[in-house]
Amino acid sequence: MVDITLTAADGHALSAYRADAPDPTHAIGGVVVVQEIFGVNAHIRSVVDRFAAAGFSAIAPALFDRSEVGVELPYDLDGMTKGRGIAWGELSIDDAVADVTAAADALAADVGGASRVGAVGFCYGGMVACAAASRAPDHLGAVVAYYPSQSAKVLADDRVQRPLMIHVGDQDQGIPSADVDTLAARWPHAEVHRYVGADHGFNCDLRSSYHAEASALAWERTLAFLTAHLTSEA
């Protein structure tokens, strides 16, 4: 586990957190972990570490560095307010995609090419991961989006061009069932999983909405999905 610096195509330098598989030379593939609105915090670093323990090399780029370096926000009203302001008010989707692409390219150099790199995003990051698979598809092999906020609205013209899995709780009022239906129709190749009793943020064990059963099942599905697509010769 190490903090690194990445450089996006526009010259922007950003920090990132990286962890590698126990045997990096035989990693299953690479994973860009795309943050929530709370920054690259303890939860996002733990997700990177979990991917590494599962046999992947993983990087979480600090998307908020374009606005403010070192942002790590708590899961409370103040954190949510500031995070929303940065994510939706100060950053463009294309800038976020550029930073995800920089992380993907860094991984591709180590794991055997872009087809062996996936992006897994949460909340705001789920939306960004989907945008990356539409706007920079040559840099990714597959995408997993956990409760991808605002995607039905802000990605109306985007067409995800890579294998896609979506996880969403059926109690998520931020992404109501109608929005999930919209995404499923827009991206008909997507594998959509809805979790009974789960709310927004159900994967994060630092949030009151954490749902252990849904989190465990989504993780199992995510690992299987990435392993299948990032190791495929197709």
C-alpha positions as CSV (number, residue, x, y, z in Angstrom):
1,M,0.0,0.0,0.0
2,V,1.5,3.3,-1.1
3,D,0.6,6.8,-2.0
4,I,1.6,7.7,-5.6
5,T,1.3,10.6,-8.0
6,L,-0.4,10.3,-11.4
7,T,-0.4,12.7,-14.3
8,A,-3.5,13.1,-16.5
9,A,-3.4,13.8,-20.2
10,D,-4.0,17.6,-19.6
11,G,-0.9,17.7,-17.3
12,H,-2.8,17.8,-14.0
13,A,-0.9,15.9,-11.3
14,L,-3.0,14.1,-8.7
15,S,-2.4,11.9,-5.8
16,A,-3.6,8.3,-5.6
17,Y,-3.6,5.3,-3.3
18,R,-2.3,2.0,-4.7
19,A,-2.1,-1.6,-3.4
20,D,-0.8,-4.6,-5.4
21,A,-1.6,-8.3,-5.4
22,P,0.5,-10.5,-3.2
23,D,2.3,-11.6,-6.4
24,P,2.1,-8.5,-8.7
25,T,3.6,-10.3,-11.6
26,H,0.6,-12.6,-11.7
27,A,-2.2,-10.2,-10.9
28,I,-5.6,-11.1,-12.2
29,G,-5.9,-7.6,-13.6
30,G,-6.0,-4.0,-12.5
31,V,-8.8,-2.1,-10.9
32,V,-9.4,1.7,-10.7
33,V,-11.4,2.3,-7.5
34,V,-13.4,5.5,-8.1
35,Q,-14.3,7.4,-5.0
36,E,-17.6,8.5,-3.5
37,I,-18.2,12.3,-2.8
38,F,-16.2,11.8,0.4
39,G,-12.8,11.6,-1.2
40,V,-10.1,8.9,-1.1
41,N,-10.8,8.2,2.6
42,A,-10.4,5.2,4.9
43,H,-13.3,3.3,3.2
44,I,-12.0,3.8,-0.3
45,R,-8.5,2.8,0.7
46,S,-9.9,-0.3,2.3
47,V,-11.6,-1.2,-0.9
48,V,-8.3,-0.9,-2.7
49,D,-6.7,-3.1,-0.2
50,R,-9.4,-5.7,-0.6
51,F,-8.9,-5.9,-4.3
52,A,-5.2,-6.3,-3.8
53,A,-5.8,-9.2,-1.3
54,A,-8.1,-10.8,-3.9
55,G,-5.3,-10.8,-6.5
56,F,-5.7,-7.5,-8.3
57,S,-3.5,-4.4,-8.5
58,A,-5.7,-1.4,-7.6
59,I,-5.4,2.4,-7.6
60,A,-7.8,5.0,-6.2
61,P,-7.2,8.4,-7.9
62,A,-8.0,11.5,-5.8
63,L,-10.5,13.1,-8.1
64,F,-11.0,16.1,-5.8
65,D,-7.3,17.1,-6.1
66,R,-8.5,19.4,-9.0
67,S,-10.4,21.4,-6.5
68,E,-8.6,20.8,-3.2
69,V,-5.7,18.5,-2.3
70,G,-6.2,15.9,0.4
71,V,-9.9,15.9,0.7
72,E,-11.2,13.2,3.1
73,L,-14.7,13.8,4.4
74,P,-16.7,12.3,7.2
75,Y,-20.1,10.5,6.6
76,D,-22.2,13.3,8.0
77,L,-24.2,16.3,6.8
78,D,-21.2,18.6,6.6
79,G,-19.2,16.0,4.7
80,M,-22.0,15.3,2.3
81,T,-22.6,19.0,1.7
82,K,-18.9,19.7,0.9
83,G,-18.5,16.6,-1.1
84,R,-21.6,17.3,-3.2
85,G,-20.4,20.9,-3.8
86,I,-17.0,19.7,-5.1
87,A,-18.3,16.7,-7.1
88,W,-21.3,18.3,-8.7
89,G,-20.4,22.0,-8.5
90,E,-16.7,22.3,-9.1
91,L,-15.6,19.4,-11.2
92,S,-16.5,18.4,-14.7
93,I,-17.3,14.8,-15.7
94,D,-14.6,14.9,-18.3
95,D,-11.9,16.0,-15.8
96,A,-12.9,13.1,-13.6
97,V,-12.7,10.7,-16.6
98,A,-9.3,12.1,-17.4
99,D,-8.1,11.2,-13.9
100,V,-9.6,7.8,-14.0
101,T,-7.9,7.2,-17.3
102,A,-4.5,8.2,-15.9
103,A,-5.0,5.5,-13.2
104,A,-6.1,3.0,-15.7
105,D,-3.1,3.6,-17.9
106,A,-0.7,3.2,-15.0
107,L,-2.3,-0.1,-14.2
108,A,-2.4,-1.2,-17.8
109,A,1.4,-0.8,-18.1
110,D,1.8,-3.4,-15.3
111,V,-1.0,-5.9,-15.9
112,G,-0.8,-6.5,-19.6
113,G,-2.8,-3.8,-21.3
114,A,-6.0,-1.8,-21.1
115,S,-8.3,-4.8,-21.7
116,R,-7.1,-6.2,-18.3
117,V,-8.1,-3.1,-16.3
118,G,-11.5,-2.5,-14.8
119,A,-13.1,0.5,-13.0
120,V,-15.2,0.0,-9.9
121,G,-17.0,3.2,-8.7
122,F,-19.2,4.0,-5.8
123,C,-22.0,6.6,-5.8
124,Y,-20.5,9.6,-7.7
125,G,-17.7,7.3,-8.6
126,G,-20.1,4.8,-10.1
127,M,-21.3,7.5,-12.4
128,V,-17.8,8.5,-13.3
129,A,-16.8,4.9,-14.0
130,C,-19.7,4.6,-16.4
131,A,-18.8,7.8,-18.1
132,A,-15.2,6.6,-18.5
133,A,-16.4,3.4,-20.3
134,S,-18.4,5.6,-22.6
135,R,-15.9,8.5,-23.2
136,A,-12.6,6.6,-22.9
137,P,-13.4,3.0,-23.6
138,D,-10.0,2.1,-25.0
139,H,-8.6,2.4,-21.6
140,L,-10.8,-0.1,-19.8
141,G,-11.9,-3.7,-20.1
142,A,-14.9,-3.7,-17.8
143,V,-16.9,-1.5,-15.3
144,V,-18.8,-2.1,-12.1
145,A,-21.0,0.7,-10.8
146,Y,-22.3,0.7,-7.3
147,Y,-25.4,2.9,-6.9
148,P,-24.2,5.3,-9.7
149,S,-25.7,8.7,-8.6
150,Q,-27.3,11.0,-11.2
151,S,-26.4,8.6,-14.0
152,A,-29.9,8.5,-15.5
153,K,-29.8,12.3,-15.8
154,V,-26.2,13.4,-16.5
155,L,-25.2,10.4,-18.7
156,A,-28.3,10.7,-21.0
157,D,-26.1,10.7,-24.1
158,D,-23.5,8.2,-23.0
159,R,-23.3,4.7,-24.2
160,V,-21.1,2.4,-22.1
161,Q,-19.0,0.4,-24.5
162,R,-17.6,-2.2,-22.1
163,P,-19.1,-5.0,-20.0
164,L,-21.0,-3.4,-17.2
165,M,-22.4,-4.5,-13.9
166,I,-24.6,-2.3,-11.7
167,H,-25.4,-2.8,-8.0
168,V,-28.3,-0.8,-6.4
169,G,-30.4,-1.2,-3.3
170,D,-34.2,-1.3,-3.7
171,Q,-34.5,1.3,-0.9
172,D,-32.1,3.8,-2.6
173,Q,-34.2,7.0,-2.9
174,G,-31.2,8.7,-4.6
175,I,-31.5,6.2,-7.5
176,P,-35.2,5.2,-7.6
177,S,-36.4,2.2,-9.4
178,A,-37.4,4.3,-12.4
179,D,-33.8,5.5,-12.8
180,V,-32.5,2.0,-12.7
181,D,-35.0,1.0,-15.3
182,T,-33.8,3.9,-17.5
183,L,-30.2,2.8,-17.2
184,A,-31.1,-0.8,-18.0
185,A,-32.9,0.4,-21.1
186,R,-30.1,2.7,-22.1
187,W,-27.4,0.1,-21.6
188,P,-29.1,-3.2,-22.4
189,H,-26.0,-5.2,-22.1
190,A,-25.6,-4.3,-18.4
191,E,-25.9,-6.9,-15.7
192,V,-28.1,-5.1,-13.1
193,H,-28.5,-6.4,-9.6
194,R,-31.0,-5.0,-7.1
195,Y,-30.7,-5.8,-3.4
196,V,-33.8,-6.2,-1.3
197,G,-33.7,-4.0,1.8
198,A,-30.5,-2.2,0.9
199,D,-30.2,1.6,0.7
200,H,-27.7,4.0,-0.9
201,G,-24.1,3.4,0.3
202,F,-24.8,-0.2,1.3
203,N,-21.3,-1.3,0.6
204,C,-19.6,1.1,3.1
205,D,-19.3,-0.3,6.6
206,L,-18.6,3.2,7.9
207,R,-22.1,4.4,7.0
208,S,-25.4,3.8,8.8
209,S,-26.8,2.4,5.5
210,Y,-24.3,-0.4,5.5
211,H,-26.0,-3.7,4.6
212,A,-23.7,-6.6,5.3
213,E,-25.5,-9.3,3.3
214,A,-25.9,-7.1,0.2
215,S,-22.3,-5.9,0.4
216,A,-21.0,-9.4,0.6
217,L,-23.1,-10.7,-2.3
218,A,-22.2,-7.6,-4.5
219,W,-18.5,-8.1,-3.7
220,E,-18.7,-11.8,-4.7
221,R,-20.4,-10.9,-8.0
222,T,-17.9,-8.1,-8.6
223,L,-14.9,-10.3,-8.2
224,A,-16.4,-13.0,-10.5
225,F,-17.4,-10.4,-13.1
226,L,-13.9,-8.7,-13.2
227,T,-12.1,-12.0,-13.2
228,A,-14.1,-13.3,-16.2
229,H,-13.8,-10.1,-18.3
230,L,-10.3,-9.0,-17.5
231,T,-8.8,-12.4,-18.2
232,S,-10.9,-13.1,-21.3
233,E,-9.1,-13.2,-24.7
234,A,-12.3,-12.1,-26.4
